[in-house]
Each structure stands twice: as C-alpha cells, then as structure tokens.
Amino acid sequence: MPIVQVNMMAGRTNQQKEAMIRKVTDAVMDAVGAPEQNVTVLINEIPKTEFGIGGVSAQTLGR
C-alpha cells in the first residue's frame, strides 16, 4: 500500500488540496500500478511561522 506525504505551506483551499490528492494518486497508480483504493496521500500543512527563507520567517516575508 503506497503512502505519500506531501509537505506544503498552510493556506491552500480545500479544492486545491483535493486536486493535489487526485493528481498524486494518479501519479502513484501510473508509476507503480497500485490500485486507487490502496493509495494513501497525507498532506502536512506547515504554518508560515514554522519555517523560514533566508533567515527570516515566511510570515515576516509575507509568503
């Protein structure tokens, strides 16, 4: 059973997350021949205060 973890910045809409799950599932099915019902996609949303770019938090950068 393939399990795929996707890390992304918080702030995406539910529609965008649904699209991500669909496209990742399709890619895994194509790559390894796994049946759709066996593919699990986990989305980890990371708050903008919890990562930085160039020594500055993403929140401060307005990202």
HTML snippet that shows the backbone in 3Dmol.js (N, CA, C, O; Angstrom):
<script src="https://3Dmol.org/build/3Dmol-min.js"></script>
<div id="view" style="width:600px;height:400px;position:relative"></div>
<script>
const pdb = `
ATOM      1  N   MET A   1       0.845  -1.177   0.000  1.00  0.00           N
ATOM      2  CA  MET A   1       0.000   0.000   0.000  1.00  0.00           C
ATOM      3  C   MET A   1       0.893   1.243   0.000  1.00  0.00           C
ATOM      4  O   MET A   1       1.544   1.520   1.007  1.00  0.00           O
ATOM      5  N   PRO A   2       0.939   1.994  -1.096  1.00  0.00           N
ATOM      6  CA  PRO A   2       1.746   3.205  -1.139  1.00  0.00           C
ATOM      7  C   PRO A   2       1.153   4.304  -0.245  1.00  0.00           C
ATOM      8  O   PRO A   2      -0.052   4.555  -0.249  1.00  0.00           O
ATOM      9  N   ILE A   3       2.035   4.943   0.512  1.00  0.00           N
ATOM     10  CA  ILE A   3       1.658   6.099   1.325  1.00  0.00           C
ATOM     11  C   ILE A   3       2.572   7.235   0.913  1.00  0.00           C
ATOM     12  O   ILE A   3       3.795   7.104   0.962  1.00  0.00           O
ATOM     13  N   VAL A   4       1.980   8.355   0.504  1.00  0.00           N
ATOM     14  CA  VAL A   4       2.750   9.506   0.039  1.00  0.00           C
ATOM     15  C   VAL A   4       2.477  10.669   0.978  1.00  0.00           C
ATOM     16  O   VAL A   4       1.323  10.978   1.273  1.00  0.00           O
ATOM     17  N   GLN A   5       3.549  11.321   1.451  1.00  0.00           N
ATOM     18  CA  GLN A   5       3.409  12.505   2.288  1.00  0.00           C
ATOM     19  C   GLN A   5       3.775  13.732   1.473  1.00  0.00           C
ATOM     20  O   GLN A   5       4.813  13.768   0.813  1.00  0.00           O
ATOM     21  N   VAL A   6       2.913  14.734   1.525  1.00  0.00           N
ATOM     22  CA  VAL A   6       3.142  15.994   0.835  1.00  0.00           C
ATOM     23  C   VAL A   6       3.235  17.084   1.897  1.00  0.00           C
ATOM     24  O   VAL A   6       2.294  17.285   2.664  1.00  0.00           O
ATOM     25  N   ASN A   7       4.363  17.785   1.944  1.00  0.00           N
ATOM     26  CA  ASN A   7       4.525  18.913   2.854  1.00  0.00           C
ATOM     27  C   ASN A   7       4.288  20.189   2.065  1.00  0.00           C
ATOM     28  O   ASN A   7       4.879  20.391   1.004  1.00  0.00           O
ATOM     29  N   MET A   8       3.423  21.050   2.584  1.00  0.00           N
ATOM     30  CA  MET A   8       3.146  22.303   1.894  1.00  0.00           C
ATOM     31  C   MET A   8       2.816  23.400   2.887  1.00  0.00           C
ATOM     32  O   MET A   8       2.382  23.137   4.008  1.00  0.00           O
ATOM     33  N   MET A   9       3.031  24.641   2.456  1.00  0.00           N
ATOM     34  CA  MET A   9       2.701  25.785   3.291  1.00  0.00           C
ATOM     35  C   MET A   9       1.199  25.825   3.533  1.00  0.00           C
ATOM     36  O   MET A   9       0.408  25.503   2.646  1.00  0.00           O
ATOM     37  N   ALA A  10       0.821  26.214   4.715  1.00  0.00           N
ATOM     38  CA  ALA A  10      -0.596  26.361   5.041  1.00  0.00           C
ATOM     39  C   ALA A  10      -1.201  27.473   4.194  1.00  0.00           C
ATOM     40  O   ALA A  10      -0.509  28.407   3.788  1.00  0.00           O
ATOM     41  N   GLY A  11      -2.489  27.360   3.934  1.00  0.00           N
ATOM     42  CA  GLY A  11      -3.183  28.418   3.229  1.00  0.00           C
ATOM     43  C   GLY A  11      -3.837  27.981   1.935  1.00  0.00           C
ATOM     44  O   GLY A  11      -4.482  28.793   1.273  1.00  0.00           O
ATOM     45  N   ARG A  12      -3.692  26.732   1.557  1.00  0.00           N
ATOM     46  CA  ARG A  12      -4.344  26.240   0.346  1.00  0.00           C
ATOM     47  C   ARG A  12      -5.821  25.976   0.629  1.00  0.00           C
ATOM     48  O   ARG A  12      -6.198  25.649   1.754  1.00  0.00           O
ATOM     49  N   THR A  13      -6.642  26.119  -0.391  1.00  0.00           N
ATOM     50  CA  THR A  13      -8.077  25.853  -0.229  1.00  0.00           C
ATOM     51  C   THR A  13      -8.316  24.349  -0.222  1.00  0.00           C
ATOM     52  O   THR A  13      -7.459  23.567  -0.634  1.00  0.00           O
ATOM     53  N   ASN A  14      -9.488  23.961   0.251  1.00  0.00           N
ATOM     54  CA  ASN A  14      -9.853  22.539   0.218  1.00  0.00           C
ATOM     55  C   ASN A  14      -9.872  22.022  -1.215  1.00  0.00           C
ATOM     56  O   ASN A  14      -9.492  20.877  -1.463  1.00  0.00           O
ATOM     57  N   GLN A  15     -10.305  22.843  -2.154  1.00  0.00           N
ATOM     58  CA  GLN A  15     -10.336  22.449  -3.560  1.00  0.00           C
ATOM     59  C   GLN A  15      -8.914  22.179  -4.077  1.00  0.00           C
ATOM     60  O   GLN A  15      -8.700  21.222  -4.820  1.00  0.00           O
ATOM     61  N   GLN A  16      -7.958  23.007  -3.692  1.00  0.00           N
ATOM     62  CA  GLN A  16      -6.576  22.788  -4.108  1.00  0.00           C
ATOM     63  C   GLN A  16      -6.012  21.505  -3.501  1.00  0.00           C
ATOM     64  O   GLN A  16      -5.281  20.767  -4.162  1.00  0.00           O
ATOM     65  N   LYS A  17      -6.353  21.246  -2.246  1.00  0.00           N
ATOM     66  CA  LYS A  17      -5.875  20.018  -1.601  1.00  0.00           C
ATOM     67  C   LYS A  17      -6.506  18.785  -2.237  1.00  0.00           C
ATOM     68  O   LYS A  17      -5.829  17.772  -2.416  1.00  0.00           O
ATOM     69  N   GLU A  18      -7.779  18.850  -2.579  1.00  0.00           N
ATOM     70  CA  GLU A  18      -8.437  17.740  -3.276  1.00  0.00           C
ATOM     71  C   GLU A  18      -7.762  17.479  -4.621  1.00  0.00           C
ATOM     72  O   GLU A  18      -7.554  16.326  -4.999  1.00  0.00           O
ATOM     73  N   ALA A  19      -7.421  18.545  -5.343  1.00  0.00           N
ATOM     74  CA  ALA A  19      -6.737  18.396  -6.635  1.00  0.00           C
ATOM     75  C   ALA A  19      -5.362  17.758  -6.443  1.00  0.00           C
ATOM     76  O   ALA A  19      -4.955  16.917  -7.244  1.00  0.00           O
ATOM     77  N   MET A  20      -4.653  18.145  -5.400  1.00  0.00           N
ATOM     78  CA  MET A  20      -3.339  17.572  -5.100  1.00  0.00           C
ATOM     79  C   MET A  20      -3.480  16.077  -4.825  1.00  0.00           C
ATOM     80  O   MET A  20      -2.713  15.274  -5.356  1.00  0.00           O
ATOM     81  N   ILE A  21      -4.450  15.702  -4.001  1.00  0.00           N
ATOM     82  CA  ILE A  21      -4.667  14.288  -3.676  1.00  0.00           C
ATOM     83  C   ILE A  21      -4.980  13.486  -4.942  1.00  0.00           C
ATOM     84  O   ILE A  21      -4.447  12.392  -5.133  1.00  0.00           O
ATOM     85  N   ARG A  22      -5.832  14.022  -5.794  1.00  0.00           N
ATOM     86  CA  ARG A  22      -6.200  13.321  -7.037  1.00  0.00           C
ATOM     87  C   ARG A  22      -4.983  13.122  -7.939  1.00  0.00           C
ATOM     88  O   ARG A  22      -4.759  12.021  -8.442  1.00  0.00           O
ATOM     89  N   LYS A  23      -4.203  14.170  -8.145  1.00  0.00           N
ATOM     90  CA  LYS A  23      -3.065  14.093  -9.065  1.00  0.00           C
ATOM     91  C   LYS A  23      -1.945  13.213  -8.512  1.00  0.00           C
ATOM     92  O   LYS A  23      -1.304  12.484  -9.270  1.00  0.00           O
ATOM     93  N   VAL A  24      -1.703  13.272  -7.202  1.00  0.00           N
ATOM     94  CA  VAL A  24      -0.685  12.402  -6.599  1.00  0.00           C
ATOM     95  C   VAL A  24      -1.140  10.948  -6.687  1.00  0.00           C
ATOM     96  O   VAL A  24      -0.349  10.064  -7.016  1.00  0.00           O
ATOM     97  N   THR A  25      -2.408  10.705  -6.396  1.00  0.00           N
ATOM     98  CA  THR A  25      -2.940   9.343  -6.504  1.00  0.00           C
ATOM     99  C   THR A  25      -2.777   8.808  -7.924  1.00  0.00           C
ATOM    100  O   THR A  25      -2.325   7.679  -8.117  1.00  0.00           O
ATOM    101  N   ASP A  26      -3.141   9.612  -8.910  1.00  0.00           N
ATOM    102  CA  ASP A  26      -2.990   9.195 -10.304  1.00  0.00           C
ATOM    103  C   ASP A  26      -1.532   8.897 -10.648  1.00  0.00           C
ATOM    104  O   ASP A  26      -1.244   7.920 -11.339  1.00  0.00           O
ATOM    105  N   ALA A  27      -0.613   9.733 -10.170  1.00  0.00           N
ATOM    106  CA  ALA A  27       0.803   9.536 -10.460  1.00  0.00           C
ATOM    107  C   ALA A  27       1.323   8.234  -9.853  1.00  0.00           C
ATOM    108  O   ALA A  27       2.095   7.515 -10.487  1.00  0.00           O
ATOM    109  N   VAL A  28       0.900   7.933  -8.630  1.00  0.00           N
ATOM    110  CA  VAL A  28       1.332   6.694  -7.980  1.00  0.00           C
ATOM    111  C   VAL A  28       0.748   5.484  -8.707  1.00  0.00           C
ATOM    112  O   VAL A  28       1.435   4.480  -8.896  1.00  0.00           O
ATOM    113  N   MET A  29      -0.497   5.577  -9.108  1.00  0.00           N
ATOM    114  CA  MET A  29      -1.116   4.479  -9.845  1.00  0.00           C
ATOM    115  C   MET A  29      -0.344   4.222 -11.142  1.00  0.00           C
ATOM    116  O   MET A  29      -0.069   3.073 -11.485  1.00  0.00           O
ATOM    117  N   ASP A  30       0.000   5.284 -11.855  1.00  0.00           N
ATOM    118  CA  ASP A  30       0.745   5.155 -13.110  1.00  0.00           C
ATOM    119  C   ASP A  30       2.155   4.615 -12.880  1.00  0.00           C
ATOM    120  O   ASP A  30       2.633   3.781 -13.649  1.00  0.00           O
ATOM    121  N   ALA A  31       2.817   5.084 -11.833  1.00  0.00           N
ATOM    122  CA  ALA A  31       4.221   4.731 -11.599  1.00  0.00           C
ATOM    123  C   ALA A  31       4.413   3.300 -11.119  1.00  0.00           C
ATOM    124  O   ALA A  31       5.328   2.610 -11.568  1.00  0.00           O
ATOM    125  N   VAL A  32       3.557   2.853 -10.212  1.00  0.00           N
ATOM    126  CA  VAL A  32       3.790   1.540  -9.608  1.00  0.00           C
ATOM    127  C   VAL A  32       2.643   0.558  -9.810  1.00  0.00           C
ATOM    128  O   VAL A  32       2.703  -0.580  -9.346  1.00  0.00           O
ATOM    129  N   GLY A  33       1.605   1.003 -10.500  1.00  0.00           N
ATOM    130  CA  GLY A  33       0.492   0.103 -10.784  1.00  0.00           C
ATOM    131  C   GLY A  33      -0.370  -0.225  -9.585  1.00  0.00           C
ATOM    132  O   GLY A  33      -1.066  -1.241  -9.575  1.00  0.00           O
ATOM    133  N   ALA A  34      -0.329   0.627  -8.574  1.00  0.00           N
ATOM    134  CA  ALA A  34      -1.130   0.372  -7.376  1.00  0.00           C
ATOM    135  C   ALA A  34      -2.597   0.674  -7.665  1.00  0.00           C
ATOM    136  O   ALA A  34      -2.901   1.637  -8.369  1.00  0.00           O
ATOM    137  N   PRO A  35      -3.500  -0.129  -7.134  1.00  0.00           N
ATOM    138  CA  PRO A  35      -4.924   0.183  -7.281  1.00  0.00           C
ATOM    139  C   PRO A  35      -5.259   1.471  -6.523  1.00  0.00           C
ATOM    140  O   PRO A  35      -4.699   1.751  -5.464  1.00  0.00           O
ATOM    141  N   GLU A  36      -6.172   2.234  -7.085  1.00  0.00           N
ATOM    142  CA  GLU A  36      -6.544   3.525  -6.490  1.00  0.00           C
ATOM    143  C   GLU A  36      -6.882   3.415  -5.001  1.00  0.00           C
ATOM    144  O   GLU A  36      -6.455   4.247  -4.201  1.00  0.00           O
ATOM    145  N   GLN A  37      -7.637   2.405  -4.640  1.00  0.00           N
ATOM    146  CA  GLN A  37      -8.074   2.275  -3.238  1.00  0.00           C
ATOM    147  C   GLN A  37      -6.924   1.968  -2.273  1.00  0.00           C
ATOM    148  O   GLN A  37      -7.100   2.050  -1.058  1.00  0.00           O
ATOM    149  N   ASN A  38      -5.758   1.619  -2.802  1.00  0.00           N
ATOM    150  CA  ASN A  38      -4.608   1.331  -1.941  1.00  0.00           C
ATOM    151  C   ASN A  38      -3.665   2.512  -1.765  1.00  0.00           C
ATOM    152  O   ASN A  38      -2.713   2.428  -0.989  1.00  0.00           O
ATOM    153  N   VAL A  39      -3.912   3.611  -2.471  1.00  0.00           N
ATOM    154  CA  VAL A  39      -3.021   4.776  -2.403  1.00  0.00           C
ATOM    155  C   VAL A  39      -3.526   5.719  -1.314  1.00  0.00           C
ATOM    156  O   VAL A  39      -4.683   6.138  -1.323  1.00  0.00           O
ATOM    157  N   THR A  40      -2.637   6.043  -0.379  1.00  0.00           N
ATOM    158  CA  THR A  40      -2.949   6.995   0.684  1.00  0.00           C
ATOM    159  C   THR A  40      -2.071   8.221   0.510  1.00  0.00           C
ATOM    160  O   THR A  40      -0.856   8.102   0.352  1.00  0.00           O
ATOM    161  N   VAL A  41      -2.682   9.403   0.538  1.00  0.00           N
ATOM    162  CA  VAL A  41      -1.951  10.659   0.424  1.00  0.00           C
ATOM    163  C   VAL A  41      -2.164  11.442   1.707  1.00  0.00           C
ATOM    164  O   VAL A  41      -3.301  11.709   2.098  1.00  0.00           O
ATOM    165  N   LEU A  42      -1.069  11.809   2.361  1.00  0.00           N
ATOM    166  CA  LEU A  42      -1.123  12.589   3.598  1.00  0.00           C
ATOM    167  C   LEU A  42      -0.598  13.992   3.302  1.00  0.00           C
ATOM    168  O   LEU A  42       0.506  14.143   2.778  1.00  0.00           O
ATOM    169  N   ILE A  43      -1.369  15.002   3.628  1.00  0.00           N
ATOM    170  CA  ILE A  43      -0.932  16.382   3.442  1.00  0.00           C
ATOM    171  C   ILE A  43      -0.581  16.959   4.807  1.00  0.00           C
ATOM    172  O   ILE A  43      -1.407  16.988   5.719  1.00  0.00           O
ATOM    173  N   ASN A  44       0.656  17.415   4.926  1.00  0.00           N
ATOM    174  CA  ASN A  44       1.124  18.080   6.142  1.00  0.00           C
ATOM    175  C   ASN A  44       1.214  19.572   5.841  1.00  0.00           C
ATOM    176  O   ASN A  44       2.047  20.003   5.045  1.00  0.00           O
ATOM    177  N   GLU A  45       0.359  20.349   6.477  1.00  0.00           N
ATOM    178  CA  GLU A  45       0.392  21.797   6.281  1.00  0.00           C
ATOM    179  C   GLU A  45       1.280  22.429   7.339  1.00  0.00           C
ATOM    180  O   GLU A  45       1.121  22.180   8.535  1.00  0.00           O
ATOM    181  N   ILE A  46       2.207  23.240   6.887  1.00  0.00           N
ATOM    182  CA  ILE A  46       3.172  23.864   7.782  1.00  0.00           C
ATOM    183  C   ILE A  46       2.827  25.350   7.899  1.00  0.00           C
ATOM    184  O   ILE A  46       2.828  26.067   6.898  1.00  0.00           O
ATOM    185  N   PRO A  47       2.533  25.815   9.117  1.00  0.00           N
ATOM    186  CA  PRO A  47       2.217  27.236   9.305  1.00  0.00           C
ATOM    187  C   PRO A  47       3.402  28.123   8.908  1.00  0.00           C
ATOM    188  O   PRO A  47       4.561  27.728   9.035  1.00  0.00           O
ATOM    189  N   LYS A  48       3.086  29.324   8.426  1.00  0.00           N
ATOM    190  CA  LYS A  48       4.122  30.239   7.959  1.00  0.00           C
ATOM    191  C   LYS A  48       5.067  30.680   9.071  1.00  0.00           C
ATOM    192  O   LYS A  48       6.161  31.173   8.799  1.00  0.00           O
ATOM    193  N   THR A  49       4.651  30.504  10.310  1.00  0.00           N
ATOM    194  CA  THR A  49       5.520  30.858  11.432  1.00  0.00           C
ATOM    195  C   THR A  49       6.509  29.745  11.750  1.00  0.00           C
ATOM    196  O   THR A  49       7.407  29.934  12.571  1.00  0.00           O
ATOM    197  N   GLU A  50       6.360  28.596  11.117  1.00  0.00           N
ATOM    198  CA  GLU A  50       7.166  27.423  11.443  1.00  0.00           C
ATOM    199  C   GLU A  50       8.270  27.118  10.437  1.00  0.00           C
ATOM    200  O   GLU A  50       8.888  26.057  10.519  1.00  0.00           O
ATOM    201  N   PHE A  51       8.537  28.020   9.485  1.00  0.00           N
ATOM    202  CA  PHE A  51       9.673  27.831   8.590  1.00  0.00           C
ATOM    203  C   PHE A  51      10.150  29.188   8.112  1.00  0.00           C
ATOM    204  O   PHE A  51       9.418  30.177   8.151  1.00  0.00           O
ATOM    205  N   GLY A  52      11.385  29.212   7.662  1.00  0.00           N
ATOM    206  CA  GLY A  52      11.958  30.465   7.210  1.00  0.00           C
ATOM    207  C   GLY A  52      12.663  30.313   5.884  1.00  0.00           C
ATOM    208  O   GLY A  52      12.992  29.208   5.452  1.00  0.00           O
ATOM    209  N   ILE A  53      12.885  31.442   5.250  1.00  0.00           N
ATOM    210  CA  ILE A  53      13.600  31.506   3.983  1.00  0.00           C
ATOM    211  C   ILE A  53      14.649  32.601   4.135  1.00  0.00           C
ATOM    212  O   ILE A  53      14.312  33.749   4.424  1.00  0.00           O
ATOM    213  N   GLY A  54      15.900  32.256   3.944  1.00  0.00           N
ATOM    214  CA  GLY A  54      16.971  33.249   4.037  1.00  0.00           C
ATOM    215  C   GLY A  54      17.108  33.863   5.412  1.00  0.00           C
ATOM    216  O   GLY A  54      17.476  35.032   5.537  1.00  0.00           O
ATOM    217  N   GLY A  55      16.814  33.086   6.453  1.00  0.00           N
ATOM    218  CA  GLY A  55      16.982  33.565   7.817  1.00  0.00           C
ATOM    219  C   GLY A  55      15.811  34.363   8.365  1.00  0.00           C
ATOM    220  O   GLY A  55      15.896  34.901   9.468  1.00  0.00           O
ATOM    221  N   VAL A  56      14.720  34.450   7.614  1.00  0.00           N
ATOM    222  CA  VAL A  56      13.549  35.213   8.034  1.00  0.00           C
ATOM    223  C   VAL A  56      12.325  34.309   7.928  1.00  0.00           C
ATOM    224  O   VAL A  56      12.219  33.512   6.996  1.00  0.00           O
ATOM    225  N   SER A  57      11.394  34.433   8.890  1.00  0.00           N
ATOM    226  CA  SER A  57      10.197  33.583   8.827  1.00  0.00           C
ATOM    227  C   SER A  57       9.379  33.904   7.588  1.00  0.00           C
ATOM    228  O   SER A  57       9.366  35.039   7.112  1.00  0.00           O
ATOM    229  N   ALA A  58       8.711  32.911   7.085  1.00  0.00           N
ATOM    230  CA  ALA A  58       7.867  33.092   5.902  1.00  0.00           C
ATOM    231  C   ALA A  58       6.755  34.110   6.199  1.00  0.00           C
ATOM    232  O   ALA A  58       6.338  34.858   5.315  1.00  0.00           O
ATOM    233  N   GLN A  59       6.285  34.129   7.437  1.00  0.00           N
ATOM    234  CA  GLN A  59       5.242  35.070   7.797  1.00  0.00           C
ATOM    235  C   GLN A  59       5.748  36.513   7.665  1.00  0.00           C
ATOM    236  O   GLN A  59       5.054  37.380   7.135  1.00  0.00           O
ATOM    237  N   THR A  60       6.955  36.748   8.150  1.00  0.00           N
ATOM    238  CA  THR A  60       7.536  38.094   8.049  1.00  0.00           C
ATOM    239  C   THR A  60       7.732  38.482   6.587  1.00  0.00           C
ATOM    240  O   THR A  60       7.559  39.643   6.215  1.00  0.00           O
ATOM    241  N   LEU A  61       8.093  37.503   5.764  1.00  0.00           N
ATOM    242  CA  LEU A  61       8.290  37.763   4.337  1.00  0.00           C
ATOM    243  C   LEU A  61       6.973  37.937   3.583  1.00  0.00           C
ATOM    244  O   LEU A  61       6.966  38.348   2.422  1.00  0.00           O
ATOM    245  N   GLY A  62       5.859  37.622   4.248  1.00  0.00           N
ATOM    246  CA  GLY A  62       4.556  37.734   3.600  1.00  0.00           C
ATOM    247  C   GLY A  62       4.271  36.587   2.639  1.00  0.00           C
ATOM    248  O   GLY A  62       3.476  36.735   1.711  1.00  0.00           O
ATOM    249  N   ARG A  63       4.914  35.451   2.856  1.00  0.00           N
ATOM    250  CA  ARG A  63       4.731  34.307   1.972  1.00  0.00           C
ATOM    251  C   ARG A  63       3.601  33.423   2.444  1.00  0.00           C
ATOM    252  O   ARG A  63       3.307  32.407   1.814  1.00  0.00           O
TER     253      ARG A  63
END
`;
const viewer = $3Dmol.createViewer("view");
viewer.addModel(pdb, "pdb");
viewer.setStyle({}, {cartoon: {color: "spectrum"}});
viewer.zoomTo();
viewer.render();
</script>
